[in-house]
Every structure is written in structure tokens, then in C-alpha cells.
Amino acid sequence: MERLPGFRDFYPEPLPHQDVWSADVRNYIFDTWRNVARRYGFREYDGPPLEPLELYTTKSGDEIVGQLYNFTDKGDRAVALRPEMTPTLARMVAAHARNYKKPIKWFAIPQLFRYERQQKGRLREHFQFNADIFGETDPAADAELIALLIDSLRALKLTADDFVIRLSSRNAWHEFFQRGTRNAERGTHTPDPQPQTPDARPQTPDAAEYEFYQIIDKLEREDPAQSDAKLKALGFSLDAVRGFIAAAKPTVELGAILQNLTARGLGDFVKIDYNVIRGLAYYTGPVFEAFDKKGEFRAIAGGGRYDNLVKLISGGKVESSGLGFGMGDVVLTELLKERGLLPPFDTGLDAFCLIEDESLRAESLKLIHDLRAAGLAVDYPLTPAKPDKQFKRALELKAAFTVKLDKKSIVQIRNLETREEKAVDLVEATALLRKGQTHQRR
């Protein structure tokens, strides 16, 4: 029986086949995400993988249903496997935001599901690093979030030569659209390409504005003639849009974000790029995406500000500014492999306990348990086996040491790299193995 299309099996290294994924790589990425997020003061949360279907249609409209794993459960409820984490988070914040000091800084690593066509960098399930901030409208929060994204990638050994954060603003595009609409109504020229946005927070875009955003979002992937025809139908021209993008003039809020990141020494990782607009309707301010500089992969991560989402999800009962990003594991893993940045995952055991005299098995089990309680990785033969077979197993498991009890309850330790042997008591054995453990982890 085979796994479903678009889903993955995760095996421990070494991998048995190229068609499976590494559990060790996944844990390495997860550990890195968690460590950096915690350094930034973010707290981890989680939510259910199954939610009411209405949670997603409220946010994204009925058209999203075609992309979901959805069904009617045994309680006759319309439900769906979560395709993204932000609606769940907005629901959670709306329910209990008053119980937390602002700003709220939370992160999660959920598994997400979408029923869509498989392609490079996109499967029907993936894990995603989500980080969000609620309760702060100042651009300093946007800069903090982007800095977290940058440092999460830097912690995986990626550099400014490998990726760039393309920073844009829905406010700038909102003002561009409004000017174009006003000019079209007066029969005058299309908007000046220089962004003049006052950085006001726009409301949720109407149908025409949202259609305009969708065109901009696909500009780099669609035939220019098609884009121009669609834009002209809305009263715009491709030349005017391209002029706006080429000017790359930062708005006030984007300027503040750039200044903040430059002060941290992260300015080389960010550039203004109005090609980025993010297709989702709920974004209300700065938006950004992370791309590899060689252009070989899909976006590594994306996010932005969504100041109206909590209000929308709560039915107008709760208001809270919000912003966040998501970074999936699929594209990131492919990028790290291509750049040769994944470490070797061959760290073995701290020790393998040899039980060559079965009369000492009970005492040996106590030794093994004490070493494990001290934080050491220790294995042993579950059943009687010949000494040479036990030693071969220690080598297969890449044990740093073998340990063996003698009849005087002395621990015989052998360093499998240097072949040096020592006879010590339990306390000394633990200290010696810990020292070896530290050396291994370096």
C-alpha cells in the first residue's frame, strides 16, 4: 500500500530511497526555527488541524473550498483540514487577547493541507513556520518580524548572497489604484508612477481593487499582453504600473522599516520591490516575500500586515492590529540541499553497553538507566548475543564509547575512536561520557 499523492514519508538518515524525506533534516529546521523565535521573545502556540469550514470561507471566500480537504463530520458539521494557520490564530486571539499583554508575539510550526496540483516546491501538505505580532501598529513591529525572518534563514547558514526580502506596501498600491480610478473618471492620464501614499490604513478592497491586486500579483508570471489587457479593462496601463514598480520609492512606513533593519545591520537583506503585493485580500499594509537570489525556487516565505483580520473573524466584536509571515519547509529544504548547507546527520550514540556476561544483565540495566537519566544516549543488546555481534552493533550505531560492567561493579569504558580504555566508577563514567558527548556535538 502506497502513500497518498502529494504527501511525504519522513525516514531517519541514512535515507533508504531518494523518494522519501529526512526526519533528521525536518528536526534540524524545526529546532532552528524554534531557537531563533525564542531568542526574539516569541512564545509557541498551536491549534487544531481540523476547523469549521466557515473559518476559511469567512476569510477567503467560497472559492477557497476547491483547494481544501473538507467534508461533513459525524456531527453534521462542515469542516476542513487547515490550509493555513492565520485564521486559527486570529480566532484564538479574538477569544482571549485581553488575557495577554501587548504586543503579543507568538509562533507555531503547524502541518498544513491543501488539495491542489502538485508542482516543484508545492505539495498537498507541508510544515510551516508561522510568526505573528498582535497589538502594535508602529512599523517597528513590521521590522521586528522581518528581522526574525532574516535571522531564521541566517541561522540555517544562508547569507545575503543567497536570499533577499522583497518589501512592498498594500497602502502604496491602494493609493495608486485610487488615483488611477479618479483619473479614469475624469478622463485624464493614468497615475503618476511615483508613490504618493500617505500610509493610511485602507479598508478591505472592493471587488475591482482586489481584481487589480490579483493582476499585479501575477505580473511576473503572466504574459505581458494578457496583463496589459486586464489592466486596461480596469482603466490602467501596464506602462504606468511598470513605472510605479521601477521607481521603487519607499513610502513613509517602508522607509521606517528599512531604517530599523539597517540599524540592526540587516539592510543588505532587504530591497523595495512593488512587484510584491501578496494575493490574499486581507493584507492592509507592508507586505514582503523572501526569494533566493538565483531565482531557482518559489518564494521561501511571505507575509505582511493584516489589521482587519481579527475583526473579520470575530464578527466585529474584537479589533486588533496584526502582522505575520509563513515559511514552508518544502522550498526551504530544497534550497538548503541545492546550496549544500545541510549538516551531516550521522551523530550516533554516546555509548553502547556491552553485556557479555548475562549474570550481569540486571546490574547493566541499572547502569544504562542511570546514564540515560544523566542525559546520555545509550543503547544495548535487548537479548543475549555474542560479544563480536554486540561490538559490531555498537559500530553500526556510531557509538562514541562502549561501556561494560565487570563483576566488581567497575565500568570499563572504551573510546571507539582512540581505542583508549579506562576502568572507572559510575560517577567518573558519567563525567567522561558527558565530556565525550560535548566533543561530539562540536
C-alpha positions as CSV (number, residue, x, y, z in Angstrom):
1,M,0.0,0.0,0.0
2,E,1.4,3.4,-1.0
3,R,1.1,6.8,0.5
4,L,-1.3,9.4,-1.0
5,P,-0.1,11.7,-3.8
6,G,1.4,14.9,-2.5
7,F,2.2,13.6,1.0
8,R,5.6,12.6,2.4
9,D,7.2,9.8,4.4
10,F,10.0,11.0,6.8
11,Y,12.7,8.5,7.5
12,P,15.8,8.7,9.8
13,E,19.1,9.1,8.0
14,P,20.6,7.5,6.0
15,L,17.6,7.6,3.7
16,P,16.7,4.3,2.0
17,H,15.5,5.9,-1.2
18,Q,15.6,9.3,-2.9
19,D,11.8,9.5,-3.0
20,V,11.5,9.9,0.8
21,W,12.2,12.9,3.1
22,S,14.6,13.1,6.0
23,A,13.2,13.3,9.5
24,D,16.6,14.5,10.7
25,V,16.5,17.4,8.2
26,R,13.0,18.3,9.3
27,N,14.0,18.3,13.0
28,Y,17.1,20.4,12.2
29,I,14.9,23.0,10.5
30,F,12.3,22.9,13.3
31,D,14.9,23.3,16.0
32,T,16.5,26.2,14.2
33,W,13.1,28.0,13.8
34,R,12.2,27.4,17.5
35,N,15.6,28.6,18.7
36,V,15.6,31.9,16.8
37,A,11.9,32.6,17.6
38,R,12.6,32.2,21.3
39,R,15.6,34.5,21.1
40,Y,13.2,37.1,19.7
41,G,10.8,36.7,22.6
42,F,8.2,34.8,20.7
43,R,6.1,32.1,22.5
44,E,4.9,28.9,20.9
45,Y,1.2,28.2,20.4
46,D,-0.8,25.6,18.5
47,G,-4.4,24.9,17.4
48,P,-6.5,22.1,16.0
49,P,-5.7,20.7,12.5
50,L,-9.5,20.4,11.9
51,E,-11.5,23.6,11.9
52,P,-15.0,24.7,10.8
53,L,-15.1,25.3,7.1
54,E,-16.7,28.7,7.8
55,L,-13.4,29.9,9.3
56,Y,-11.7,29.8,5.9
57,T,-14.7,30.9,3.8
58,T,-15.1,33.9,6.0
59,K,-11.5,35.0,5.4
60,S,-11.0,33.9,1.8
61,G,-14.5,33.4,0.2
62,D,-16.2,30.3,-1.1
63,E,-13.7,29.9,-3.9
64,I,-11.1,28.5,-1.4
65,V,-13.2,25.4,-0.9
66,G,-11.9,23.9,-4.1
67,Q,-8.4,24.0,-2.5
68,L,-9.3,22.3,0.8
69,Y,-9.6,18.9,2.2
70,N,-13.2,19.4,3.5
71,F,-16.0,17.1,4.5
72,T,-19.1,16.8,6.7
73,D,-18.2,15.1,10.0
74,K,-20.3,12.7,12.1
75,G,-21.9,15.6,13.9
76,D,-23.1,17.0,10.5
77,R,-20.6,19.9,10.7
78,A,-18.9,21.3,7.6
79,V,-15.2,21.0,8.5
80,A,-11.8,21.3,6.8
81,L,-8.2,20.4,7.4
82,R,-6.3,23.7,8.0
83,P,-4.8,25.1,4.8
84,E,-3.1,27.9,6.7
85,M,-2.6,28.9,10.4
86,T,-3.5,32.6,10.4
87,P,-7.4,32.1,10.6
88,T,-6.9,29.8,13.6
89,L,-4.6,32.3,15.2
90,A,-7.0,35.2,14.6
91,R,-9.8,33.1,16.2
92,M,-7.6,32.3,19.2
93,V,-6.5,36.0,19.6
94,A,-10.1,37.2,19.3
95,A,-11.2,34.8,22.0
96,H,-8.5,35.6,24.6
97,A,-6.5,38.6,23.6
98,R,-7.5,40.5,26.8
99,N,-5.6,37.9,28.8
100,Y,-2.2,38.7,27.3
101,K,-0.1,41.8,27.5
102,K,0.5,43.6,24.2
103,P,2.2,43.2,21.9
104,I,1.5,39.5,21.6
105,K,4.4,37.7,19.9
106,W,3.6,34.1,19.0
107,F,4.9,31.4,16.7
108,A,3.8,27.9,15.6
109,I,5.0,25.1,13.3
110,P,1.8,23.5,12.0
111,Q,1.3,20.9,9.4
112,L,-1.0,22.4,6.7
113,F,-3.0,20.7,3.9
114,R,-4.2,21.9,0.5
115,Y,-5.8,19.9,-2.2
116,E,-4.1,21.4,-5.2
117,R,-2.0,20.5,-8.2
118,Q,1.5,19.3,-7.2
119,Q,4.5,21.1,-8.6
120,K,8.1,21.9,-7.7
121,G,8.1,23.3,-4.2
122,R,4.4,22.7,-3.6
123,L,2.9,19.5,-2.2
124,R,-0.5,18.8,-0.7
125,E,0.9,19.0,2.8
126,H,3.8,20.9,4.3
127,F,5.0,22.2,7.6
128,Q,5.3,25.9,8.1
129,F,7.0,28.3,10.5
130,N,4.4,31.0,11.4
131,A,5.3,34.0,13.4
132,D,2.9,36.8,14.2
133,I,2.6,40.0,16.3
134,F,-0.7,41.5,17.5
135,G,-1.5,44.8,19.2
136,E,1.2,47.0,17.6
137,T,0.6,49.4,14.7
138,D,4.1,51.0,14.6
139,P,6.4,50.0,11.7
140,A,8.8,48.8,14.3
141,A,6.7,45.7,14.7
142,D,7.0,45.0,10.9
143,A,10.8,45.5,11.1
144,E,10.9,43.1,14.1
145,L,9.1,40.4,12.2
146,I,11.2,40.8,9.1
147,A,14.4,40.7,11.2
148,L,13.1,37.4,12.7
149,L,12.6,36.0,9.2
150,I,16.1,37.1,8.1
151,D,17.8,35.7,11.2
152,S,15.9,32.4,10.8
153,L,17.4,32.0,7.4
154,R,20.8,33.1,8.5
155,A,20.7,30.5,11.3
156,L,20.5,27.9,8.5
157,K,23.7,29.3,7.1
158,L,22.1,31.3,4.2
159,T,23.6,34.7,3.5
160,A,22.8,37.9,1.7
161,D,24.2,36.2,-1.4
162,D,21.6,33.5,-1.1
163,F,18.3,35.4,-0.5
164,V,16.6,38.8,-0.4
165,I,13.5,40.1,1.3
166,R,11.4,42.0,-1.3
167,L,9.4,44.6,0.6
168,S,6.3,46.3,-0.7
169,S,3.1,48.0,0.6
170,R,-0.6,47.5,0.1
171,N,-1.0,51.1,1.1
172,A,1.1,52.3,-1.8
173,W,-0.8,50.1,-4.2
174,H,-4.1,51.2,-2.7
175,E,-3.2,54.9,-3.3
176,F,-2.0,54.0,-6.8
177,F,-5.4,52.3,-7.5
178,Q,-7.4,55.2,-6.0
179,R,-5.6,57.8,-8.1
180,G,-6.0,55.7,-11.2
181,T,-9.7,55.3,-10.6
182,R,-10.1,59.1,-10.0
183,N,-8.2,59.9,-13.1
184,A,-10.1,57.4,-15.2
185,E,-13.4,59.0,-14.0
186,R,-12.1,62.4,-15.1
187,G,-10.8,61.0,-18.4
188,T,-7.2,62.0,-17.6
189,H,-4.0,60.1,-17.8
190,T,-3.2,57.1,-15.7
191,P,-1.5,57.5,-12.3
192,D,1.9,59.1,-11.9
193,P,4.4,56.3,-11.3
194,Q,5.8,57.9,-8.1
195,P,4.1,56.5,-5.0
196,Q,2.5,59.3,-3.1
197,T,0.7,57.2,-0.4
198,P,0.1,58.9,2.9
199,D,0.3,55.5,4.6
200,A,-3.3,55.5,5.6
201,R,-4.7,52.1,6.5
202,P,-7.1,51.0,3.8
203,Q,-10.2,49.0,4.4
204,T,-10.8,45.7,2.8
205,P,-10.5,46.3,-1.0
206,D,-13.7,46.2,-3.1
207,A,-14.0,43.7,-6.0
208,A,-12.4,45.9,-8.6
209,E,-9.4,46.7,-6.4
210,Y,-9.0,43.1,-5.4
211,E,-9.0,42.1,-9.1
212,F,-6.3,44.7,-9.7
213,Y,-4.2,43.2,-6.9
214,Q,-4.6,39.8,-8.4
215,I,-3.2,41.1,-11.7
216,I,-0.2,42.7,-10.0
217,D,0.4,39.5,-8.0
218,K,0.7,37.5,-11.3
219,L,2.6,40.2,-13.2
220,E,6.0,38.4,-13.2
221,R,4.4,35.0,-14.2
222,E,1.8,36.1,-16.8
223,D,2.2,37.1,-20.5
224,P,2.6,40.9,-20.6
225,A,-0.1,41.3,-23.3
226,Q,-2.6,39.5,-21.1
227,S,-1.7,41.6,-18.1
228,D,-2.0,44.8,-20.1
229,A,-5.4,43.8,-21.4
230,K,-6.6,43.0,-17.9
231,L,-5.3,46.3,-16.6
232,K,-6.8,48.4,-19.4
233,A,-10.2,46.8,-18.6
234,L,-9.8,48.4,-15.1
235,G,-8.6,51.8,-16.5
236,F,-4.9,51.3,-16.1
237,S,-1.9,50.6,-18.3
238,L,1.0,48.2,-18.0
239,D,3.5,51.0,-18.7
240,A,2.1,53.1,-15.7
241,V,2.3,50.0,-13.4
242,R,5.8,49.2,-14.5
243,G,6.8,52.8,-14.0
244,F,5.5,52.7,-10.4
245,I,7.4,49.5,-9.8
246,A,10.6,50.7,-11.3
247,A,10.6,53.9,-9.2
248,A,10.8,51.8,-6.1
249,K,10.3,54.9,-3.9
250,P,9.7,53.8,-0.3
251,T,6.6,55.1,1.5
252,V,7.0,56.6,4.9
253,E,6.3,53.3,6.6
254,L,8.6,51.4,4.4
255,G,11.3,53.9,5.0
256,A,10.9,53.5,8.7
257,I,11.2,49.7,8.3
258,L,14.3,50.0,6.2
259,Q,15.9,52.4,8.7
260,N,15.1,50.0,11.5
261,L,16.6,47.0,9.7
262,T,19.7,48.9,8.6
263,A,20.3,49.9,12.3
264,R,20.5,46.2,13.1
265,G,23.0,45.5,10.3
266,L,20.4,43.8,8.1
267,G,20.0,46.4,5.4
268,D,21.7,44.2,2.8
269,F,19.0,41.6,3.0
270,V,16.1,43.9,2.0
271,K,15.0,45.9,-1.0
272,I,11.9,47.8,-2.1
273,D,10.1,45.8,-4.8
274,Y,6.5,46.8,-5.7
275,N,6.1,43.6,-7.8
276,V,5.2,42.0,-4.4
277,I,1.6,42.6,-3.5
278,R,0.5,39.3,-2.0
279,G,-2.7,37.9,-3.5
280,L,-4.7,37.4,-0.3
281,A,-7.3,40.1,0.2
282,Y,-6.8,40.6,4.0
283,Y,-3.4,42.4,3.8
284,T,-3.7,46.1,4.8
285,G,-0.1,47.5,4.9
286,P,3.5,46.4,4.3
287,V,3.9,43.1,2.6
288,F,7.0,41.1,1.9
289,E,8.4,37.9,0.4
290,A,11.7,36.1,0.7
291,F,13.3,34.8,-2.5
292,D,16.5,33.0,-3.4
293,K,18.7,35.3,-5.4
294,K,19.3,32.8,-8.2
295,G,15.6,32.7,-8.9
296,E,15.5,28.9,-9.0
297,F,12.7,28.3,-6.4
298,R,9.3,29.6,-5.4
299,A,9.1,32.2,-2.7
300,I,10.8,30.9,0.5
301,A,8.5,32.9,2.8
302,G,5.8,35.6,2.6
303,G,3.8,37.8,4.9
304,G,2.6,41.2,5.8
305,R,0.3,43.3,7.9
306,Y,-3.4,42.4,8.3
307,D,-5.0,44.9,10.7
308,N,-8.6,43.9,9.9
309,L,-8.5,40.1,10.2
310,V,-9.3,39.7,13.9
311,K,-12.3,42.0,13.5
312,L,-13.4,40.0,10.5
313,I,-13.1,36.6,12.2
314,S,-14.8,37.8,15.4
315,G,-17.7,39.3,13.5
316,G,-16.7,42.8,14.5
317,K,-16.6,42.0,18.3
318,V,-12.8,42.3,18.7
319,E,-10.3,44.6,17.0
320,S,-6.6,44.1,17.0
321,S,-3.8,45.0,14.6
322,G,-1.8,42.0,13.3
323,L,1.0,41.0,11.1
324,G,2.9,37.8,10.4
325,F,4.7,35.6,8.0
326,G,4.8,31.9,7.0
327,M,7.8,30.0,5.8
328,G,7.3,26.4,4.5
329,D,9.7,23.5,4.9
330,V,9.4,22.2,1.3
331,V,11.1,25.1,-0.7
332,L,13.5,25.7,2.2
333,T,14.7,22.1,2.3
334,E,15.2,22.1,-1.5
335,L,17.2,25.4,-1.2
336,L,19.4,24.1,1.6
337,K,20.1,20.9,-0.4
338,E,21.0,22.9,-3.5
339,R,23.3,25.2,-1.6
340,G,25.0,22.3,0.2
341,L,24.1,23.8,3.6
342,L,22.6,20.7,5.4
343,P,24.9,19.3,8.1
344,P,25.7,15.6,8.2
345,F,23.2,13.7,10.3
346,D,25.5,10.9,11.4
347,T,25.8,11.7,15.1
348,G,25.5,8.3,16.9
349,L,25.1,7.2,20.4
350,D,27.1,8.4,23.4
351,A,27.6,4.8,24.4
352,F,26.7,1.2,23.7
353,C,26.6,-1.0,26.8
354,L,28.1,-4.5,26.2
355,I,26.5,-7.3,28.2
356,E,28.9,-10.2,27.6
357,D,28.1,-11.9,30.9
358,E,24.3,-12.5,31.3
359,S,24.7,-12.8,35.0
360,L,25.4,-9.0,35.0
361,R,22.3,-8.0,32.9
362,A,20.3,-6.7,35.8
363,E,23.2,-4.5,37.1
364,S,23.9,-3.4,33.5
365,L,20.3,-2.3,33.1
366,K,20.7,-0.1,36.2
367,L,23.9,1.3,34.7
368,I,22.1,2.0,31.4
369,H,19.2,3.7,33.1
370,D,21.4,5.9,35.3
371,L,23.4,7.0,32.2
372,R,20.2,7.8,30.3
373,A,18.9,9.7,33.3
374,A,22.1,11.8,33.2
375,G,21.1,12.9,29.6
376,L,23.3,10.4,27.6
377,A,22.1,8.5,24.6
378,V,22.8,4.8,25.4
379,D,21.7,1.6,23.8
380,Y,22.4,-2.1,24.5
381,P,21.5,-5.6,23.2
382,L,17.9,-6.4,24.2
383,T,18.6,-10.2,24.2
384,P,21.7,-12.3,24.7
385,A,24.2,-12.0,21.8
386,K,27.8,-12.9,21.1
387,P,30.4,-10.3,22.1
388,D,31.6,-9.7,18.5
389,K,27.9,-9.2,17.3
390,Q,27.4,-6.7,20.1
391,F,30.6,-4.8,19.2
392,K,29.5,-4.7,15.5
393,R,26.2,-3.3,16.6
394,A,28.0,-0.5,18.6
395,L,29.9,0.4,15.4
396,E,26.8,0.4,13.3
397,L,25.1,2.8,15.7
398,K,28.2,5.1,15.6
399,A,28.6,4.9,19.4
400,A,31.4,7.1,20.7
401,F,32.1,4.7,23.5
402,T,31.4,1.2,24.7
403,V,30.7,0.6,28.4
404,K,30.8,-2.7,30.2
405,L,30.3,-3.7,33.8
406,D,32.7,-6.2,35.4
407,K,31.9,-8.4,38.4
408,K,33.3,-5.8,40.8
409,S,30.8,-3.2,39.5
410,I,33.6,-1.2,37.8
411,V,32.6,0.4,34.5
412,Q,35.0,-0.4,31.6
413,I,34.9,2.4,29.1
414,R,36.4,2.2,25.6
415,N,36.8,5.2,23.3
416,L,36.0,3.7,19.9
417,E,37.9,6.4,18.1
418,T,41.1,6.4,20.0
419,R,40.7,2.8,21.3
420,E,41.8,4.1,24.8
421,E,40.3,2.1,27.7
422,K,39.6,3.2,31.3
423,A,38.2,1.5,34.4
424,V,36.1,3.9,36.4
425,D,33.1,4.1,38.8
426,L,29.7,5.3,37.8
427,V,30.3,9.0,38.7
428,E,33.5,9.1,36.7
429,A,31.9,7.2,33.8
430,T,29.1,9.7,33.6
431,A,31.6,12.6,33.6
432,L,33.8,11.0,31.0
433,L,30.9,10.2,28.7
434,R,29.5,13.7,29.0
435,K,32.9,15.1,28.0
436,G,32.8,12.9,25.0
437,Q,29.3,14.0,24.2
438,T,30.3,17.7,24.2
439,H,33.2,16.9,21.9
440,Q,30.9,15.0,19.5
441,R,28.4,17.9,19.3
442,R,31.1,20.3,18.3
